[in-house]
Amino acid sequence: MHAKLLIDAIMRQTTVLIAQLSSTAGIRAPLAHLADEIFLNLSRELESQGVARKVVADMFGMALRGYQRRVRRLQVAPSDDGRSLWLDMIQLLQREGRATRLELLSRFSTDDPGSVAAVLSDLVRTGIATKTGSGPAAVFSLTPEESRKLLDQGEKDETLLALVWLDICRHPTTRAEDVCARVFGQPEDIDRALQRLLDDKRLERSADGALVADPFIVPVGASEGWEVAVFDHFQAVAAAIAAKLRPGRPQSKADDTTGGATLTFEVKAGHPCLEEVRGLLAETRRRTDELWDRVEKENQVAGISEDEVERVVFYFGQFIKRGDEEE
């Protein structure tokens, strides 16, 4: 496949994942910042790989001066606070308890009335808000359980804490400023997460300021930490592909230690191998968990220093697609 076609296909699949994540559990995550963030991060990564700035500008279809202006603007711009009409509407209803359609149209008079109506309809349709009556006098209020779940800052803090913890596990003996550079979030929020991890003894800081974390594990069946598990798996797949491409010619060998394989089994009800195929995920998880436990026990007995360690990141996954379902 031509490189451009491959990039287009990967981008499309990534946008499907982002769309799914942005609406998980009825939450509509703000996406206004996404285009600028992609541009800035992609330009930084290309330049870090040694691509000349003029060439990077050309890859974006821009003149060098225009490219430099956009990069400077995004680098000095204040970070986006994630504002969206959807979230602003929820916060207003949370503060005031209830409001009529007419009051909401007045409060959000600078926004497009059609957008206000669409957000109200979405809130009601997803069960996040309830509506009593009709027309301009219709009264809207939040469903109490959903509003608490959506506006609970603690949930955001817990997700950031898990991301920070995972990052330090992946980069032992790192420093706080390096964590801030790798993890998306406000520096003060990341510092607060670091302090919590230190207070909980899940993190240690050496005399020279280096950070070392306890192993990060999301148990099977856990209701919290799924966001970090998703990120960890996606990061492992992307990193393995990037590592495979680095040597220059992405070819597979029988004795590869970096790479992956994707197999699709076609089975049906009554197929003699059906249960064996469906059970691959559980069986692989059991075998890898057992091996991981043995490796950890050996490391605790014999010890292993940072300058001699070799980290082998192993990933696996499975999903079932029936008929013509979209992936």
N, C-alpha and C positions, 0 to 999 in steps of 0.2 A: 504494500500500500504506500502511495506517495505520502511524504511527511506531512504535508498540509492537510490531506484527507484524514490522516491519523489524528492530528491535533484537533481538527473539527469534530471528529467522532468522540474523542475523549472529552472535549468541552461540552458537547451535548449531553453525554452521560453524567458529567459532573453537575451540570445545571439541573438535571432530573433529581440527583441526590440533594442538592441545595434546596430545590423546591419542596421536596418531601420533608427535609429537616425544618424548613421555615414555617411549615404548617402542622408540625407534629403536635398531637394532643390539643388541637384547636388553637394553638398559639400562632400569631402572624408576626414572625420576626421581621424587623425593619431591614430593608435591602437597599435603601437609597445610597449608602456609602460603597456598595459593592464594586461598581465599575471603576471608581478612582482607586480603591484598595487593590484590585487586580492589576491595574496599570502600574501602580507604584511598586508593588512587590515583584511583578514580572520584570520590570525594568532593572530593579536592584539585582535580581538573580542573574539576569543576562550579563550585566556589567561585572558581577562577581566572578562569572565564568570566563572573563577575559574578552568578551565581545566589546569592540570599540563603541563609544557612545554614539558616534555618527552612524554606525551600522545599526545600533539599536533603534535610533530615531527612524531610520529608513524602514526597519522591520515593522514599525507602527504606522508607516505611511506618513511621517511627519518630517518637516524640515528640522535641522538640528536646533536652531534657536527656539522654535515653538516647543520642541520636546523638552529642552532645558527649562523653559518657562513653566511648563506644566509640572515637571518634577519639583521645581522650587516651590511652586504654589502648594502642592500637596504636602511637601515636607514641613512647611511652616504653618499650614492651616490647622486650626484647633481640631482636636479629635471629635468625630461625630458622636453625639450623645444618644444616637439610636432613636431620635424622635420620629414618630409616625402619627398620622391622624388616628389610626386604629388604637395605638397605645394612649395617646392623649385623651381620647374619648373614654377609655376605660378609667383612667386616672381621675377625670372629672366626675364620672358617676360614682367612683369610689369615695371621693371627697364629699359630694353633695347628696349621695344616697339615691336620688332620682332626678329626672329632668324630662320636660316635654320635648317633643320634636321641634317645636317653635323655639324653645330656649336653646336647644343644641345648635340649631341653624344660626341663631343669633351669636352664640358664643364662638362658633367657628365660621364667622362671616367672611373671613379672609380666605377660607378654603372653598373649593368648588362645591356647590350644593349637591351636585350629583354624587361626588365622592363621599360627602357626609351621609347621604341616604344609603349609599352602597355599604359603607362601614356599619351603619346601624342595622341594616338587613343581615349582614354577615354575623354580627354579634348575636342577633336573635336566632338566626338559623343554626349556629353552632352551640346554642344553649348557654353562652357566656352571659347574655343579658336577656331580660324578659320585657315584653311590651304589653301594655294594657290600653285598650282603646284604639282609635285610628285617627288619621288626619293630623293636623297641626297640634291637636291637644293630646295625642298619644303619649303615654308616660313610659319611659324606659328606666330600668334599674338593673344592677348587676345581680347575677345569681351568686349568693354569698360564698359558696364553696369554691366556685371557679375564680371569683375575684381574689380571694385569699391566695389561691394557688398561683395566679398570674402575677400578682403584685408583690409576692413574697421575695424581698431582697435576699433573704437567706438562701433561697434556691440558687440564685445567681452566684452568691459567694461560695456555695458548696461546689458548684461546677468549676469555678475558677481555681479553688483550692485543689481540686483533683487534677486539673490540667497542670498546675504548677508542680504538684507532687510527681506526676508522670514525667514531666520534662526533666526534673532532677534525677529521677531513676534512669532516664535515657542518657543523661549527661553527668555522670558522677564527678565529684570534685569541681563542679561549676561554681559560678559566683552570681550574686543577686542581680547584678547589672546585665549579665548574660541571659538570665532567665527572663528579665523584662524585655530583652531584645527578641527573644524567641516566642514568648507567649503573648497572644493578643489580649490587651487589657490595660487599664490605667495603672501607672507605676505605683500609686498609693494603694490600689486594690491588691496588686501583686505583693507589695510589702506586707500588707495585712495578712494575706494568705501564708506568706513565709513565716511570719511571727506565730501564727496559729500552729503551723506544722512543727515549729521549734518548741512551742509550749507543750504540744501533745507528744513530744519525743519521737515523732515520726521523721524528724529531720535533725541532723547534727551539723554544727558549724565548727570547723577546725580553727586553730589559732591564726592561720593565714587568711581566714575568711571563706575557704572552700566549703561547699555544701554537699552533704551526702544523705540520701534518703533510704528509708526502709523499702523493701519491695512493695510495689503497688499491685494489688490484686482486686479485681471485681468478681466476686463469687457468682457462680451460676445461679440464676433466680433472683439476684439482687435488683431492687426497684430503683436504687440510686447508683449513679456512676455510669449509666449507659452512654451518656454523651462522650465521656472520656474513652470508653471501650470502642465506640464507633470511630473516634478520631485516631486511636492507637492502631486499629486495624487498617484504616484508610492510609495512615502514614506509613505503615509497614509495607503495604502493597506498592504505594508510590515510590518509596525509597528503594525497594528491591528492583523495580523497573528502571529507576534512574541509575542505580549501580550497575545494572546489566548493560545499559547504553553507554556508560562512561568509557570502556575500552575502545570504542570506535565502531566495531561491527557486532551487533547484537545477535550472536549465534549461540545455540545451545550445544552442550557437550554432555556425554553420559556421566562424567564425574563432576558436574557443576556443583558448587556450594552456594552459589547465588542464582536466583531465578525462581520460576514458578511453573505450575502446570494447571491447565483447566480442562476438565473432562465433563462431558454431558452424557449421562446415562438415559436411554430411552426405555422406559418400562411401563407396565400397565397393571391393573388389578389382576391378580392371579399369576403374575410373572414369578418364576422360581427364585429370582434374585432380588425381588422388590424390597423385602425387609432388610437385606444385607446392604443394598444401595442406600436406602433411607437412613440406616444406622451408621453410615460412615462418619458423620459429624460427631455423634456420641462416642463412637469407638476411638476416633482420632483424639478427641478431647481426653478420654480416659488414659490412653497411652502417653500422650504428651504431659499430662498432669503427673503421672507416675514418674516419668523421666525427669521432669522439673524438680520434683521432690528429692530424687536421688542425687541430682546435681547440687542442689542447695545443701543437703546434708554433708556431702563430700567437701564443699567449700567451707562450711562451718568448722569441719574437723581439720582440714589441711590448710585452709586459708588461701586467699588469692589476692594479689596486689594489683593496683590499677595499671601499672606499667606492663604487666604480663597478661592481662585479661583479653580474651577474644569473645566478643558478644555475637552470638548466632541468633538472629531474629527470625522465628518461624511463624508463619501465618497460614491459616486455613479457614475455609468458610463453605457454606452450602445453602442453597435455596431451592425450592420446588416451584417450577413453572408449569402450569397446566394449559394444554391446548395452545391457543393464540394469545395468551396473556402477555401484556407488555412487560419488559424487564425494567 
